[in-house]
Amino acid sequence: MMLKKFISVAVTLVLSVFVSAAYANNTNNLYQCVDKQTLQQDAACIANLIDNNSKLQTEIAAINQDAAQLDNGLSLAVMTMNRDNLHIEIVAVEEPMKADASDKL
């Protein structure tokens, strides 16, 4: 019984070491943008990670391609949420809203 517990703990420890080593070698690791002493984030480092993330760029290109294929005047929508009952309402808008400083959403 004690041997089984020891083996399970040892296997868990070895697996966690392998996973943490693989995670540390990841080039898109956000933790590399955090100062270990002050725990402050480096905004430029995070921006570079986002810009250089090939998976993200592929997804953005796919979204842009899908959006370009839309031939619908009702592509713009506004979402509102009632805080009391968490009811969400999405309303399609025919014309884009005018960028006016006096308008409030």
N, C-alpha and C positions, 0 to 999 in steps of 0.2 A: 504494500500500500504506500509506504513512504517512498519507495523507488519510483512508482508511477507519478507521484507528485513531483519528485525531483526531475524526472525526465520531462514532464509537461512544462515545468518552469524553465528548464534549460532550453527546450525547443522554442518556447515563447521568447526567451531572451535572444536566442540566435536569430530568429526571424525578425525581431524588432531592430536588431543591429543591421541586418541586411536592408530592411526597408528604410531605416533612417539614413544609411549610407547612399542608397539609391536616390532618396529625396534630396540629400545634400548636393549630389552631383547634377541635379536638374538645373539647367541654365535659366529656366524661367521661374526660379524660386523667388518669391516676393520677400522672403526673410533676408536675402542678401542686400536688400535696400534699407534694412533697419540697422541703425548704429547699436552695437551690442552694449555699449556703456550707458547711453542716454535713452535708448529705445525710441529715438526719433526716426521718422521715415524721411528718406531722400526722395523728394518729388521728381527730380530729374531722372533718377534711377528707375523709378516706377514707370514714368512716361516712356523711357527707353524699352523697358520690358514689354509694355503694351504695344509699342510701335513695332518691335521686332518679333512679336509672337505670330508665327506663320499660321497657326490654327485659327487665331482670331482674324487675321487678314483674309483667310479663305472664307470664314463665316460672313464677314462684312461684305466681301465681294458677292457671295451668294445672295445675301439680303438685298444688296443694291441691284443685282440682276433681276431678282423677283419683283422688286419695286418698279424697275424700268418697264416690265411687261404689263404692269397694271394699266388698264385703259378705262379708268373709272373716275368720274369727277368727284366721287364721294370718298376719296382716299384719306382725307384728313378727318380725324375724329377727336373729340374731347371726352375725357373720362372724369366723372365726378364721383365722390364717395361720401355717403352719409356716415358721420362718425358715430351716431347713436346706434344704428342698426346694422352698420357695415354693408349697406346696400350700395352696389356699384352700378353706375349708369354710364353707358358709352353712347354718344350721339355723333353721327356723321355730320360733317360740315361741308357745304357745297363750295363755298368760296373761302380762300385762306383769310385768316384774320389780319386786319391791318395792324401794323406795328405802331401803336400809338401809346405814348407814355401815360395818357389819362385813362386808358382801358385797363381794367383789372380782371384777372381770371377768377 
